[in-house]
Amino acid sequence: MTENRRISYEQARDQLVELVKRLEAGGLTLEQSLELWEHGEQLAAVCEEWLEGARAKLAAVVSKQAADSAASEDQARPF
């Protein structure tokens, strides 16, 4: 995992928004722009890791609820 993984999703997203604003404002050298772009890619990856983790947790909860619901229905049937 990346070093940036320690920051929250919200922190990474906010930093990414600020970085994009700086790039859009212009006035940077090519080297500065590339450096910011690379940092933005890292921040985007951090955001994606957080989102993938949230998706996995949500899928697990939904799956468990579906399984619990099916088990409850099976127990409620007398035959």
N, C-alpha and C positions, 0 to 999 in steps of 0.2 A: 504494500500500500504506500501511497505517496506521503511525503512529509505534510502536505496540506490537508490530509485526511483528518487531522486533529481539529481543524476548524469546522464550525457548524455549516450546515447547508446555507443558512441565511447569510452568514459572514462571507462565504465563498461567492454567493450570488451577488451580494452588495458590492464586493470588490470587483467582480466581473462587470457589473453595470458601470462602475466608475472608470474602469479600464477602457471600456468601449467608448465612453464619453471622451476620454483623452485621445483615443485614436481618431474619433470622428471630428474632433476639434482641429486636428491637423497641426502643422508647425513642428512636427517631429522629424528627426533624421530617419533614414531608412533603418539604421541600426537600432535606434530607439523603438521604432514601430515594430520591428521584428521581435525585439525583446519583450515588448508588451504583448504582442500576439502570442508568443510562446507561453508567457505567464497566463494569458487568457485561456489557452488550451489546457493548461494544468488546472486552473480553477473550474473550467467546464467539466473536466474529468472528475474532480471532487464532487461537483454537483450531481453528476451522473451516478457516481457511487452511492451517494445518499439516496437518490431517487430509486435506484435498483434495489437497495436494501429495504426501502419503504414498500416497494412493489412486492418483494418477496414476503415480507411480514404480512401484508394485506392478503396476499394469495393464501398463505398458511392459515390465517384466521378464517377466511371465507371457506376454505376446504374443510377445516375442522367443524365449522358451523354446519356445513352441508352434511358431513358425515354424522354429526350428532343428531341432526334433524331426521336423517334417514333411519338411524338406530331407534330413535323415539317412536317413529311411525311403525317400525317393525314390531316393537314391544307392545304397541297399542292394539295390534290386530290379534284377535283371539285365535285365529286359525292360520 
